[in-house]
Amino acid sequence: MMKLLITSLWILLIQVVLNDAQQVELCNGYQEYCERQYSNITFLAAHDSPNVQAGSVAANQARTVIQQLNDGVRMLTAQLHNQNGVIHLCHTTCLLLDKGPLLDYLIQIKQWLDQNPRQVISFLWVNSDNFSPLVIKEVYATSGLEPLTYSPKHSGSVMKDEWPTLKEMIDARTRVVSFIDNSADFGLVPYLIDEFSSIWETPYDETNSSFPCTINRISKDLKNITPTPKIMYAINHFLDTSIDLIGQEVLIPNLNSLNLTNSYLSIFNQTLSCFDLVNELPNFILLDFYDQGDPIQETFLKLNQIPFPQINSNNLSNSNINSNPLKSNSINQSNQIHQFFKYISLVF
C-alpha cells in the first residue's frame, strides 16, 4: 500500500514538473522575445493593411487583417480619411478605394487580441484628413481597444532604450502601440504617439528598385541633430509604379516585381544598407502583398536571430541571385549578408 502511495506521489510530481515545463511563457510566439525591449525587435508591417480588394489597382494586400495577424504581421498601417464625418480607411481618396469605418476594423482586431493574450501589435496611422486625436480616441474607446493601449511615460521623443520589454507590456495588459503621423497631442491622448519624434522612415512611394537607405522623414526637432538620435526606424520596402487616373498621377503597387521586392535578398540588401548608416537594425519593415515572394516569417525570424531550422543565410535561391537587378554584384551582396548576420548576432 505504501509503495503504491509513493509511486502515485512520484507520478503526480513528474506530471507537475512536466506541466510547468510546458507552460513556458511566450511573447509574440517565442520565448526569446519576452526579455527583449519592444525597440529591439524587427516587426513585419503590412503597408495599408485594410486595402484588400481583388482586381483593384489600389489594393496593397491580398489577405484580410485577421489573416495578416495570424501570419505574423505585427504592425498594421492605414490611411484615415473623413467620409461624411466618419473615419474611413481609404487609399489616397475614398473614391479610389474605401474599406469602411475604422471602428469596424478595430473591433475585428480587438477580438483577435482577446483570443491571443500574449501578442503585442502596433498601428501606424496616416492621418490624411488631420483628425483630432480626441475623435480617434472615441473610436478606440467604442471598439474596446483603449484599455489595451500603451502610453509612453512622457511626451516628445521616446528613445530606443526607453521602451519596455514585450513581457512587461503583456503583463501590464498594454499590448497595443499606436503611432500617428500628425496631430498627436500627449496631453489629450497620450497613447497616440507622434510618429516622427520616435520613428524615422526611409523614402516611401519608392519607384527605385535598389531601395536606397536614407533618413527621409523625421521630426524637425531631431532632423539637424548629429549623430541621429537613437530612436526606432521603419523601412518602406514596397515598390510603386505610376498610373494616370483622370489626368492625375497616382502611385500603385508594382505587382510585376513583387517576387523580387519581397525576396529574402532584396529585404536584406536594404536592411544592410540601413545598418551601415545607423548601426542599428530596423524596427519595422513595411511590405505590400507580404504573402508573395520568399517565406516572410522565416525572413523575419532570421532578422531577429530566432532559431528556425529551415532557414540560414545560405538559403538564397539561385533564381533570386541570378536574376536580381538590384545589384550587379549580387553574389558579393550575399557574402556581405553572411558577414552582416555574423556581426549582429553579437547584439542578441
C-alpha positions, 0 to 999 in steps of 0.5 A: 500500500505504501509503495503504491502511495509513493509511486502515485506521489512520484507520478503526480510530481513528474506530471507537475514538473512536466506541466510547468515545463510546458507552460513556458511563457511566450511573447509574440510566439517565442520565448526569446522575445519576452526579455527583449525591449519592444525597440529591439525587435524587427516587426513585419508591417503590412503597408495599408493593411485594410486595402484588400480588394481583388482586381483593384489597382489600389489594393496593397494586400491580398489577405484580410487583417485577421489573416495578416495577424495570424501570419505574423504581421505585427504592425498594421498601417492605414490611411484615415480619411473623413467620409461624411464625418466618419473615419474611413480607411481609404487609399489616397481618396475614398473614391479610389478605394474605401474599406469602411469605418475604422471602428469596424476594423478595430473591433475585428482586431480587438477580438483577435487580441482577446483570443491571443493574450500574449501578442503585442501589435502596433498601428501606424496611422496616416492621418490624411484628413488631420483628425483630432486625436480626441475623435480617434480616441472615441473610436478606440474607446467604442471598439474596446481597444483603449484599455489595451493601449500603451502610453509612453511615460512622457511626451516628445521623443521616446528613445530606443532604450526607453521602451519596455520589454514585450513581457512587461507590456503583456503583463501590464495588459498594454499590448497595443502601440499606436503611432500617428503621423500628425496631430498627436497631442500627449496631453489629450491622448497620450497613447497616440504617439507622434510618429516622427519624434520616435520613428524615422522612415526611409523614402516611401512611394519608392519607384527605385528598385535598389531601395536606397537607405536614407533618413527621409522623414523625421521630426524637425526637432531631431532632423539637424541633430548629429549623430541621429538620435537613437530612436526606432526606424521603419523601412518602406520596402514596397515598390510603386509604379505610376498610373494616370487616373483622370489626368492625375498621377497616382502611385500603385503597387508594382505587382510585376516585381513583387517576387523580387521586392519581397525576396529574402535578398532584396529585404536584406540588401536594404536592411544592410544598407540601413545598418551601415548608416545607423548601426542599428537594425530596423524596427519595422519593415513595411511590405505590400502583398507580404504573402508573395515572394520568399517565406516572410516569417522565416525572413523575419525570424532570421532578422531577429536571430530566432532559431528556425531550422529551415532557414540560414543565410545560405538559403538564397535561391539561385533564381533570386541571385541570378536574376536580381537587378538590384545589384550587379554584384549580387553574389558579393551582396550575399557574402556581405549578408553572411558577414552582416548576420555574423556581426549582429548576432553579437547584439542578441 
